[in-house]
């Protein structure tokens, strides 16, 4: 595969990926919890490089809005660690013969180059479960940043402070 261009410093990106053939990859509540645990785990290591501003995790895909604080490929490294950790979990839980490949391709990342585009993307990401008819009330949906962002005290507060009940 061609090398990815370096991500720009202090820029926001819409990062997303979906499971192979749009199939379900979160079969149980515990699978969602495990994916959140890996997000939290790898954010600890990459906290100086990236910041997750918004997220939404659905049964067959996920979305993030990420502030890339450093130049080059820290964002790629974070995504690689996150997706490989979850793939290993799935191989262990459901067997390697069933799951040989999880994601359709490398993750996608679109530069959000102005405030209006950033605001629209955050709304799109957080309301993605409504778009896909998983809920009609986003306030009742787990695994999105909507609740944390709607009650956020300051715009610089990190929103991905996971509750230990989900880990």
C-alpha positions as CSV (number, residue, x, y, z in Angstrom):
1,X,0.0,0.0,0.0
2,X,1.2,3.5,-0.6
3,X,2.5,5.4,2.4
4,X,0.1,7.7,4.0
5,X,0.9,11.4,3.9
6,X,1.9,12.8,7.3
7,X,-0.9,14.2,9.4
8,X,-0.6,18.0,10.0
9,X,0.2,19.4,13.4
10,X,-2.7,21.0,15.3
11,X,-5.3,19.9,12.8
12,X,-8.6,18.1,13.2
13,X,-9.4,14.9,11.3
14,X,-12.6,12.8,10.8
15,X,-11.3,9.3,11.3
16,X,-13.5,6.3,10.5
17,X,-13.5,2.7,9.5
18,X,-16.0,-0.1,9.1
19,X,-15.9,-3.8,9.5
20,X,-15.3,-6.1,6.5
21,X,-18.4,-6.3,4.2
22,X,-20.3,-4.1,6.7
23,X,-20.7,-7.1,9.0
24,X,-21.3,-6.8,12.7
25,X,-18.2,-6.8,14.9
26,X,-19.7,-5.9,18.2
27,X,-21.8,-8.9,19.1
28,X,-22.3,-8.3,22.8
29,X,-22.2,-5.4,25.1
30,X,-18.9,-6.6,26.4
31,X,-17.4,-6.3,22.9
32,X,-18.2,-2.6,22.9
33,X,-16.7,-2.3,26.4
34,X,-13.5,-3.9,25.2
35,X,-13.2,-1.6,22.3
36,X,-13.6,1.4,24.6
37,X,-11.0,-0.1,26.9
38,X,-8.5,-0.2,24.1
39,X,-9.3,3.4,23.1
40,X,-8.6,4.4,26.7
41,X,-5.5,2.3,26.9
42,X,-3.9,3.7,23.8
43,X,-5.0,7.2,24.5
44,X,-2.8,7.0,27.7
45,X,0.2,6.4,25.5
46,X,-0.7,8.9,22.8
47,X,-2.1,11.7,25.0
48,X,0.6,14.1,24.0
49,X,0.1,13.5,20.3
50,X,-3.7,13.2,19.8
51,X,-6.9,14.1,21.4
52,X,-10.3,12.5,20.7
53,X,-12.8,15.3,20.5
54,X,-15.9,13.2,19.5
55,X,-16.6,9.6,18.9
56,X,-19.4,7.1,18.0
57,X,-19.1,3.4,18.0
58,X,-21.7,1.5,16.1
59,X,-22.2,-2.3,15.6
60,X,-20.3,-2.3,12.2
61,X,-18.3,0.9,12.1
62,X,-16.8,3.7,14.2
63,X,-16.1,7.5,13.8
64,X,-13.7,9.8,15.7
65,X,-13.0,13.4,15.4
66,X,-9.4,13.7,16.5
67,X,-7.1,16.7,17.0
68,X,-3.6,15.7,15.8
69,X,-1.2,17.6,18.1
70,X,2.0,16.3,16.5
71,X,3.3,16.1,12.9
72,X,3.8,12.8,11.1
73,X,2.2,9.5,11.9
74,X,1.2,9.3,15.5
75,X,-2.4,9.2,14.5
76,X,-1.7,6.2,12.3
77,X,0.2,4.6,15.1
78,X,-2.7,5.1,17.5
79,X,-5.2,3.6,15.0
80,X,-3.0,0.7,14.3
81,X,-2.6,-0.2,18.0
82,X,-6.3,0.3,18.6
83,X,-7.5,-1.9,15.7
84,X,-4.9,-4.6,16.2
85,X,-5.7,-4.9,19.9
86,X,-9.3,-5.3,19.1
87,X,-8.6,-7.8,16.4
88,X,-6.5,-9.9,18.8
89,X,-9.4,-9.8,21.3
90,X,-11.8,-11.0,18.7
91,X,-9.5,-13.8,17.5
92,X,-9.2,-14.9,21.1
93,X,-12.9,-14.7,21.9
94,X,-14.4,-16.0,18.7
95,X,-11.6,-18.1,17.2
96,X,-9.0,-17.2,14.5
97,X,-10.6,-19.5,11.9
98,X,-13.8,-17.3,11.9
99,X,-12.1,-13.9,11.8
100,X,-9.1,-13.7,9.5
101,X,-9.6,-10.0,8.5
102,X,-11.7,-7.4,10.3
103,X,-11.6,-4.1,8.6
104,X,-12.4,-3.4,4.9
105,X,-9.2,-1.3,4.5
106,X,-6.9,1.0,6.3
107,X,-8.8,3.7,8.3
108,X,-9.9,6.8,6.5
109,X,-9.0,10.3,7.7
110,X,-10.4,13.5,6.3
111,X,-8.9,16.9,7.2
112,X,-11.4,19.2,8.9
113,X,-9.9,22.5,7.7
114,X,-12.3,25.1,9.0
115,X,-14.5,25.6,12.1
116,X,-17.8,25.1,10.3
117,X,-16.7,21.8,8.8
118,X,-15.4,20.7,12.3
119,X,-18.7,21.6,14.0
120,X,-20.7,19.8,11.3
121,X,-18.5,16.7,11.6
122,X,-18.7,16.6,15.4
123,X,-22.6,16.7,15.1
124,X,-22.5,14.0,12.3
125,X,-20.3,11.7,14.4
126,X,-22.3,12.1,17.6
127,X,-25.6,11.7,15.9
128,X,-24.6,8.8,13.7
129,X,-26.6,6.2,15.8
130,X,-29.7,8.3,15.0
131,X,-28.9,8.3,11.3
132,X,-28.6,4.5,11.4
133,X,-31.8,4.1,13.3
134,X,-30.1,2.6,16.4
135,X,-31.9,5.0,18.6
136,X,-34.4,7.8,18.3
137,X,-33.0,9.7,21.3
138,X,-29.3,10.2,21.3
139,X,-29.3,11.0,25.0
140,X,-30.0,7.3,25.6
141,X,-27.3,5.9,23.4
142,X,-24.1,4.5,24.9
143,X,-20.8,4.5,23.1
144,X,-20.9,8.1,21.8
145,X,-19.3,11.3,23.1
146,X,-22.6,13.2,22.9
147,X,-23.4,13.0,26.6
148,X,-19.9,14.0,27.7
149,X,-19.7,16.8,25.1
150,X,-23.1,18.2,25.8
151,X,-22.2,18.6,29.5
152,X,-18.6,19.6,29.0
153,X,-17.4,22.3,31.4
154,X,-14.8,23.8,29.0
155,X,-13.8,23.4,25.4
156,X,-10.4,22.1,26.4
157,X,-11.6,19.4,28.7
158,X,-10.7,15.9,27.5
159,X,-13.9,14.0,26.9
160,X,-12.7,10.5,26.8
161,X,-12.6,9.9,30.5
162,X,-14.0,6.4,30.5
163,X,-16.1,5.2,33.4
164,X,-14.5,2.1,34.9
165,X,-17.9,0.3,34.6
166,X,-17.2,0.0,30.9
167,X,-13.7,-1.3,31.2
